[in-house]
Amino acid sequence: MTAKLSAKFTTALTTLRDRKEAGATGLEYAGMIAVAALVVALIWGAIDGAGVDTSVGTAITDLFSPGG
């Protein structure tokens, strides 16, 4: 009798633990996506504020302009 009760308790405890952990993977992926989006936004803001697009455009124009 005690062995059956122990087995039922262990099974119930395992089921509850598995249910608690079930949504963790999706939440972790959402967190990683949010952090990656933040990093991209910070890099984008730094590049946009530094005038990199103008510098790259000027360098390409100078590179391909004939006799320059």
C-alpha positions in Angstrom: 0.0 0.0 0.0 2.8 2.4 0.9 4.6 1.7 -2.3 1.5 2.5 -4.4 1.0 5.7 -2.5 4.6 6.7 -3.0 4.4 5.9 -6.7 1.3 8.0 -7.1 2.8 10.9 -5.2 6.0 10.7 -7.3 4.0 10.6 -10.5 1.9 13.6 -9.4 5.0 15.6 -8.4 6.7 14.9 -11.7 3.6 15.9 -13.6 3.3 19.2 -11.7 7.0 19.9 -12.2 6.8 19.3 -16.0 3.7 21.5 -16.3 5.6 24.4 -14.5 8.5 24.1 -16.9 6.4 23.7 -20.1 6.2 27.4 -21.1 9.8 28.3 -20.1 11.3 27.6 -23.6 8.9 30.0 -25.4 9.6 32.6 -22.8 13.3 32.2 -23.1 13.2 32.5 -26.9 11.0 35.7 -26.6 13.6 37.1 -24.2 16.5 36.4 -26.6 14.6 37.9 -29.5 13.9 41.1 -27.4 17.6 41.4 -26.4 18.7 40.9 -30.0 16.2 43.5 -31.2 17.6 45.9 -28.6 21.2 45.3 -29.7 20.3 45.9 -33.3 18.4 49.1 -32.4 21.3 50.4 -30.4 23.8 49.7 -33.2 21.4 51.2 -35.8 21.1 54.3 -33.7 24.9 54.6 -33.3 25.5 54.2 -37.0 22.7 56.6 -38.0 23.9 59.3 -35.6 27.5 59.0 -36.7 26.9 59.8 -40.3 28.2 56.5 -41.5 25.8 56.4 -44.5 27.2 59.7 -45.8 30.8 58.5 -45.4 30.1 55.2 -47.2 28.3 57.0 -50.0 31.2 59.4 -50.5 33.7 56.6 -50.5 31.8 54.7 -53.1 31.4 57.8 -55.2 35.1 58.5 -55.0 36.0 54.9 -55.8 33.9 54.7 -59.0 34.2 58.3 -60.3 36.4 58.4 -63.4 39.6 60.4 -63.1 38.9 61.1 -59.5 
